[in-house]
Amino acid sequence: MHVIVTGGSSGIGLAIAKIYASRGEQVSLLARHPGRLEEAQTEIAELPGSDRSRIQTISVDVTSAAQTSSAIETCEASFGPCDILVASAGVVEPVAFDAMPPSVFDEQVSINLLGTANVVRAVYKGMKSRGEGRIMMISSGAALIGIFGYTAYCASKSALSGFAEALRAEAGVHGIQVSICFPPDTLTPQYRHEIAMRPVEAEILMGSVKPWEAERVAAKIVGGVDRGRAKVHFGFSLAMLAYFGPLIKPPLMWWFSRKTRKITGKRQPDPAEGADDGSYHGK
Ligand SMILES: NC(=O)c1ccc[n+]([C@@H]2O[C@H](COP(=O)([O-])OP(=O)(O)OC[C@H]3O[C@@H](n4cnc5c(N)ncnc54)[C@H](OP(=O)(O)O)[C@@H]3O)[C@@H](O)[C@H]2O)c1
């Protein structure tokens, strides 16, 4: 079986690639930085049950449809048609909307949403002609509720939800299984980068819950692919939010906006001091 993992050089994608490699599957890792891809390949090859010759890496930026399509062609030429695609490539830059440069907003939408669409498009035709294939998109718990500082991220990840649901409606008749998962905070390089930037307002809503280990998240995702689950949720609170969001969210957002107003009130500049423009830059 040939498994393609975008974002396979790091974090959740790497942990997923390790599971498939340990099962003896052929695995293609796609990401931008060749150095990190090579390190990931070495790390995976050292696992029991895995074999370096069954792991290949391709440097690609998923925001480019042309690059992505040619990367998929290249890896299918050596390992055969893609049986399972895991679209894990993603980024997050938590900054309040009015302090976020447009390019930073656009980048998150381009990678998280359009990058996923690009790679799905690149494998979809082949899967459809063979009448089989499995696709797993990695969204986020942030798709389930709006979070302060996460306008672009929430928008891109909740858009993936609509994409996956609509595609599942189209793909089922062609034998293609489309799934999506909504991971919680997970200990990865992205999380470490994010936590350093996370606005205090976001901390109020998200709390100081211990992040999950990437291996645990990956095992649940792969289990979801194995069982053909449409959606994979993690933990009680996120599952409640997913199933009962319309009931839970109004009081939760009301409580959150009260708390936020208190913080914002404290941060208002003293008019006597004058010099500070009072803007908050989300760090
Ligand atoms: N960690 C969390 O708390 C958490 C929670 C919920 C959801 N998620 C989602 O889970 C996925 C994986 O996150 P992670 O925490 O494992 O992040 P990570 O450790 O930073 O890994 C992200 C991967 O995506 C690749 N990537 C980023 N931009 C790319 C691009 N334009 N083209 C190709 N590859 C690209 C990165 O490699 P290069 O930089 O070399 O390209 C890297 O391999 C993301 O979609 C993320 O949003 C994460």
The ligand as a MOL file (V3000), in Angstrom:
LIG
                    3D

  0  0  0     0  0            999 V3000
M  V30 BEGIN CTAB
M  V30 COUNTS 48 52 0 0 0
M  V30 BEGIN ATOM
M  V30 1 N -0.0620 20.8690 16.9710 0
M  V30 2 C -1.3170 21.1940 17.2830 0
M  V30 3 O -1.6220 21.6010 18.4340 0
M  V30 4 C -2.4090 21.0250 16.2620 0
M  V30 5 C -3.7300 21.0170 16.7120 0
M  V30 6 C -4.7530 20.8710 15.7740 0
M  V30 7 C -4.4540 20.7290 14.4370 0
M  V30 8 N -3.1640 20.7530 14.0160 0 CHG=1
M  V30 9 C -2.9210 20.6030 12.5690 0
M  V30 10 O -2.1830 19.4240 12.3410 0
M  V30 11 C -1.3550 19.5850 11.1880 0
M  V30 12 C 0.0810 19.2630 11.5520 0
M  V30 13 O 0.5030 20.1940 12.5350 0
M  V30 14 P 1.7900 19.9570 13.4380 0
M  V30 15 O 1.4970 20.5160 14.7520 0
M  V30 16 O 2.2390 18.5610 13.2620 0 CHG=-1
M  V30 17 O 2.7850 20.9820 12.7130 0
M  V30 18 P 4.3350 20.9120 12.3770 0
M  V30 19 O 5.0430 20.0310 13.3240 0
M  V30 20 O 4.7800 22.3290 12.2410 0
M  V30 21 O 4.3280 20.2390 10.9280 0
M  V30 22 C 3.7740 20.9180 9.8420 0
M  V30 23 C 4.2320 20.2180 8.5890 0
M  V30 24 O 3.6350 20.8680 7.4750 0
M  V30 25 C 4.6620 21.1630 6.5130 0
M  V30 26 N 4.2620 22.3330 5.7560 0
M  V30 27 C 3.9380 23.5750 6.2190 0
M  V30 28 N 3.6630 24.3920 5.2030 0
M  V30 29 C 3.7830 23.6610 4.0670 0
M  V30 30 C 3.6420 23.9450 2.6920 0
M  V30 31 N 3.3010 25.1740 2.2580 0
M  V30 32 N 3.8500 22.9530 1.7900 0
M  V30 33 C 4.1920 21.7150 2.2020 0
M  V30 34 N 4.3550 21.3760 3.4800 0
M  V30 35 C 4.1580 22.3420 4.4040 0
M  V30 36 C 5.9070 21.3880 7.3800 0
M  V30 37 O 7.1310 21.2410 6.6740 0
M  V30 38 P 7.8650 22.4930 5.9550 0
M  V30 39 O 7.7610 23.6680 6.8700 0
M  V30 40 O 9.2480 22.0140 5.6910 0
M  V30 41 O 7.1030 22.6990 4.6910 0
M  V30 42 C 5.7280 20.2680 8.3800 0
M  V30 43 O 6.1620 19.0500 7.8110 0
M  V30 44 C -1.5410 21.0190 10.7250 0
M  V30 45 O -2.4780 21.0590 9.6950 0
M  V30 46 C -2.0830 21.7110 11.9740 0
M  V30 47 O -2.8160 22.8570 11.6790 0
M  V30 48 C -2.1340 20.8860 14.8930 0
M  V30 END ATOM
M  V30 BEGIN BOND
M  V30 1 1 1 2
M  V30 2 2 2 3
M  V30 3 1 2 4
M  V30 4 1 4 5
M  V30 5 2 4 48
M  V30 6 2 5 6
M  V30 7 1 6 7
M  V30 8 2 7 8
M  V30 9 1 8 9
M  V30 10 1 8 48
M  V30 11 1 9 10
M  V30 12 1 9 46
M  V30 13 1 10 11
M  V30 14 1 11 12
M  V30 15 1 11 44
M  V30 16 1 12 13
M  V30 17 1 13 14
M  V30 18 2 14 15
M  V30 19 1 14 16
M  V30 20 1 14 17
M  V30 21 1 17 18
M  V30 22 2 18 19
M  V30 23 1 18 20
M  V30 24 1 18 21
M  V30 25 1 21 22
M  V30 26 1 22 23
M  V30 27 1 23 24
M  V30 28 1 23 42
M  V30 29 1 24 25
M  V30 30 1 25 26
M  V30 31 1 25 36
M  V30 32 1 26 27
M  V30 33 1 26 35
M  V30 34 2 27 28
M  V30 35 1 28 29
M  V30 36 1 29 30
M  V30 37 2 29 35
M  V30 38 1 30 31
M  V30 39 2 30 32
M  V30 40 1 32 33
M  V30 41 2 33 34
M  V30 42 1 34 35
M  V30 43 1 36 37
M  V30 44 1 36 42
M  V30 45 1 37 38
M  V30 46 2 38 39
M  V30 47 1 38 40
M  V30 48 1 38 41
M  V30 49 1 42 43
M  V30 50 1 44 45
M  V30 51 1 44 46
M  V30 52 1 46 47
M  V30 END BOND
M  V30 END CTAB
M  END
